[in-house]
Amino acid sequence: MKIFHCDHCGHLLFFENTECVSCHHRVAYLPDLRLVGSLDPEGADNWRSPLARAAEGGYRLCQNYVVEAVCNWAVPAADDNPLCASCRTTRVIPNLADPANRAAWYRLEAAKRRLLFTLIELGVPIPNRLDDPERGLTFEFLGDADRDAPVMTGHADGVITVNIAEADDTERERRRTVMHEPYRTLLGHMRHESGHYYWDRLIAATVEIDEFRSLFGDERVDYAAALSTYYNSGAPADWQERFVSMYATAHPWEDWAETWAQYLHMVDTLETAAACGLSLKPRRGDEPTAVTIPEPVSPRPAAFSALIESWFPLTYVLNNLNRGLGHSDAYPFVLSPFAVAKLKFVDDVVGRAKVGVARQSTVAVAPAANGSG
C-alpha cells in the first residue's frame, strides 16, 4: 500500500479515509490517479481534485459512499455508472434487514478494495461482470440465514462468495482455531479466492499449465476427494518443506491459491514498508541481512530476488514487534526453497499478464470449479 497525503494540507491519509482529520476536506480514492486524494465541492454532486492531472470533468462519489457509507471511492464525472469500479464487482450484498449486516458489508468491501488496489497496481486484468459477462470477476456476500445450507466461502466460475460471518472477529477467530489455521483474515480470504479466479484466467488453457503441474501437481486429481482426504487426515508431516501452508497441501488448486495469496501479502507489505522509508540495519551478524527496502519495491520489483531478499528481514522485524506487543506473529509462515520457487512462478505469471503476453495453448483444459475453501 502506498502512503497518501491530503492535497490541501499535507496531512497523512489512510486508504480507508473519507475525510482529512486535519483540514476536514472530503477524501476519496481517485481511480484514474490511483491514489487517495482530497477534494473540493463543485455543485451538488461534483467534486474536484486540486491536482493538475486529475480528471478534467471532476468526480462523483460512489453511490455506496454517499448513500450507504460503505465505500470511499470516487467515479470520474464522465462515467455515468453510479457505482465505483470496486462496488461494480459486488453483485450480492448482505441482507440489510439485519442492522448488524451493514457493519459486515463495510468490512467486506474495505477488504475487497485493498485486494483490488493491489491487483490494479500489479496490472493484471480485472474485468467485472458488466464488461465481461462470461469471464468477469464478481463477489457475493451472503449469510447462512440467506440460504437453506451454510454458505461456503469459495470461488466458482468467476464468482467469489464470502460468508459474512467472516466479518465478525469473534466468529472468524473461532473458525481459525477450529481449522488449525495460524492466519485467517478477511483480506486473506479475498486474496486466496482471487487466486482461484486468476488460475482460470492465467493458467488454465495456456502453456503455463505444464510448468504449473511440475511445481504444484496435477490439478486434474479429483478435487472433492482430495479435500476429503485433507480434512480427514490433515497435512503430511513434511508439508513445510514444500508448501506455504497446511491447507496448500489439500490440492494443487489450493496450493496455487495459497501461494498467490502469499505473493499479494508480500508485495503489499513491502510497498508499504518502502513508502514509509523503512531501512533495517542489524547491529550483529546473526540477525537477518541488512537491507534498505528499495523504492519503489511494488507493485512488482524489477527482480524477484529483490522481493525475497527484502521479505525475510522484514518478517523478522514484524514478528518480533508483534511479540513485543503480546500478539502472535504477524507473519506465521515459513518459506522453504520449494515454496519460493512457486512464488517465483506466480511472479512470472503476473509479469506476463501485466504486459499482455498471450501464451494460449491448443490443449483444451476443463474449466475449473475450484476454491471451496
N, C-alpha and C positions, 0 to 999 in steps of 0.2 A: 504494500500500500504506500502510495506517495504521501508526502506531507503537504498540507494545504494551508493557505493563509487568506485572511479577509482582504479583498481587493480595495477596501476603503480605509481600514485602519491597520492592517498588517497582523492582526491577532491570529493566533493559531486556530485552525478549524479541524474538526474531525470529519471523517467520511459520512457519519450519520447526522451531522448538524443540520438544523433548519434555520438557525439564527446565530449571528455572531454575538457572543456573550459580552463583548466589549462595546461595540457601537450599535448593536441591535439591528443591523441590516439583515434582510431576508437572505438565506443561503440555500443553494441548490447545487446538485451535480449537473454540470453542463455537458451533454454527451458529445457535442461537436468539438469541444476543447479538451474533453477527458479530464476534467478537474472539478473540484468543489469550489465554487466562487460565490461572492456576494453580489446582490442585485439591487437595482433602483426601480421603484414602481413607475410604470408609464401607462396610465389609463387604468381601466377597470381590471383587465385580465392580463395585461402585458408587463413584462419586466425586461430591464436592460442591464447588461454587464458593462462596467466601465472599461473592460479590456478591449483594445483595438481590434483584436482578431475574433471577437465574439460574433455570433450570428447577427447579420445586418438588420433583420427584422425584429430582433429581440426574442423573448421566450415566454411561454406559458408554463405555469406549474402543472405537473401531472394531476389529473383528476383525483387520484388516490392520495395526493399530497393535500389538496385543497379541501376535499370533501371527507375523506376517511382518515387522514393523519397517519397513514401507514407508509408513506413514501417521502423521499426528499429529492427526487429527480425532476428536471425541467424538460420541456419539449420545445424545440425551435418553433417559432411562431409560424413558419412556412409549412409545418407539418400539421395536417388537420386532424390527426388522431388525438383524442383527449388523454390517452394514456402514454406514459413514457416507454422507452424501449424495454425497460425491465418489467414493468407491470403488464406489458403485452404478452409476456411469456407465461403469465398465470392465467389458466382458464377455469379453474375451480378454486374458490376461496372458502375458508371455514364458514360454517353456519353462524351468522352473526345474531341469530335469535338468542344465542347464549352469549352474554356480555363478556365472559372470560375469553371467548374465542377471538375477540378483537386484539387483545394483547398477544395471543399466539400468532395471529396473522401478521402483526407488525414484526415480531421476531423472525418469522419465516421469511418475510420479504427482505428484511435487513440482511439476513444471511445470504439470501439469493443475490442481492445486489453486490455483495462482496465477491461472490463467485463470478458474476458476470463482469465485474470490473477487471478481475484478473484475466478472464478469457478475452476481453476486449484488448487489454494490454498485450496479451500474447499473440493476438492477431488471428486466432482460429475462427472459423465460420460459426456464427450464432444465429441462424435463421429461426424466426418464430413461425408458429402455425399459420399466421395470416399470410406471410410471404411465401411459405413453403408448406402447403397443407399436408404433404406426404412425409417429408423428412424434417420438418421444423421441430424445434425444441419447445416443450411446454410443461408446465407444472400444475399439479393438482394437490391442494392442501385439504385433507379430509380427516374427520374424526371417526372413531369407532361407532358413535351414535348415528352416523350418516349411512351406515352400511349394515347389512344383515350379518356379515362376518367381520372380524377385526381387520383394520386397514393395515396393509403391509407396505412399509417404505421400500420403494424399489423403482425400477425402470423397465419399460417395455415399449418398443417402437417409438421412441422419441418422447414418451410421456414419463416424467419423473413424479412419482407420488410420494408425499411425505405425510406421515401420520402426525396430526397436530399435537399429539401427546408429547412428541419430541421437543416441543417448545416449552414444556413445563420442566423446570430444572430438577425438581424432586423426582418426577417420573422418569426423566432421562437418566438420572443418576441410579435409580433402581434398576433400570434396564441395563445400564452399563455394568453394574455389579453382577446381575444375573447372567449376562452374556460373557462375563470374564474379559471385558474389554478395558484396557488401560486408558483409552481415549474415546470419547463419544461426545460430539458437539453437533449443533445444527449445521454449522458451516462444514464440518467434516462430512455429514450426510450429503450435503449439496455437492461437494467436490467428488465424493465417491460415486454418487449416482450419475453425475455428469460424465464420469469416466466410461460408464456403460454406453452412454449416448455417443461419445466420441469413438468408442470401439467400433460401433456400427458405421460411423461416418468415415473414419480414417484408417481402419484396419480391415474390416470385412470387405471382401470382393476387391482387394487391392494386392499388389505384390508384397505389401508389408506382412501379409499373413504368414509367409514362410519363416521370416525372422521372428515374428511373434511366437509361433509354435516352438521354435528352437529355444526360446527363453522362458516362456510362460507355460508351455504344454499345449496339448491338442484340445481346443475348445469344443470339439465335436463329441467329447465324452459326455454322457448323459448328465445334464445339469441337476435335475431333481435328485437323482441317485447320489451324485457327488455331495450335495448339500446334506442329504440324509446321513451319509457316512460321516461327514464332518460333525454334525450335531450329536451323533451317537457315540463317536469315538474320539473327537477332538483332533487337534493338530498333531502331526508327528513330532517326536521328541527333538529332532534336529531342525525344526522349522526355521529358527533364527539364522541358520546358515544359508538359506535360500529365499526367504520371503521377508517382506516388510512388516507383516503382522500375522497373527494366528489365522484370522479369517481369510487371508490371502491364499491359504493352503486349500481352501474348500474346492476351488475350481479355477481354471485358467482365466475365465472372465472376471472372477473376484480378485485374482492376483493382479490383473491389469488395472481394475478399478481402484484397488488399494494403492497400487504404485502410482497411478495417475493422481490420486488424492495427495499422496506424499509429495509429488512434484509440485502441485499447486501450493501446498503448505510452504514448501521451501522457497519458491520464487516470491511469494507474497511476503513472507517474513524477512527474507533477505532484502527485498526492495525497501521495506520499512526501515531496516537497520541502516541501509545505505543512505536513505533520505534523511535519517537522523544524524548522519555523520559518524556512525559508530566505528571505533577503532579499538582492537583488542591487542594489548601489549603485555603478555605474561612476563613476570619477573624472573621465573626459573624455567629451566629447560624441560621440566617434566609436565608442564601444562600444555594445552593444545597450541599448535603453531601460531605464532604471532601473525596477525592479519589486519590489514586495513581494508574493510569491505569496499570494493570499487563502486564508483558512481558513474553511470547507472549500472546496477547489477541485474536489474529486472526492467522490463518484463522477461527478458531472456538474456543471460550472459553471453558474451561473444564466444566463449568456450565452456563446455560442460564442466571441465576441470575447475574453472573458476567458481562455479556454483558449489561443487563438492568441497573444495578447499576452504571456502568461506563458511560452509554449513556446519562442519564438525566443531570448530571452536565456538561458533555462536550457540549451538545447542548446549555445549558445556556450560557456558555462562547462563543461559536461560534456565537450565535445570538447577544450577546452584543458587541462582537468585530466588527461584520458587521455593527451594528447600529452606532458604533463609527466612522466608515469609511463612513457613509452616505448611506449604502446599506440596502436593505431589509434583512430579516432574512435568514441566510444560511440554516436553517432547519425549514421551516414554517409548521410544523406538530405538532399535539398533540396526544400522545399515551395514550388512555384510557386503563383501565384494560382488557377490552374485546379485544382491538387491540393487547395488549401484549400477550394475550392467543393465538391469531392467529400467532403472531411471534414465540411463543414457538413451535407451531405445525410445522412451517417452519424449525425451528432449529432441531427438532426431525427428520423430513424427510431428511434433509441434512445429519444428523449424520448417519442415517441408509443407505443412499446412499453411503456415504464415505466408510463404512466398508463392503458394498456389501451385506447387509441383503436383501434377497429376501422375499417379502411379497405379492406374487401374489395371486389374488383372482380367484375363479372359476366362479365368476359372470361376465358375458360379459358386457362391458361398451362401448357405441358407441364412435368412435374416435372423438376427439374434433376439431371442425373447429372454434376455438376461436381466440380472440385477434385482432379484427379490430380496436382496439384503445389502 
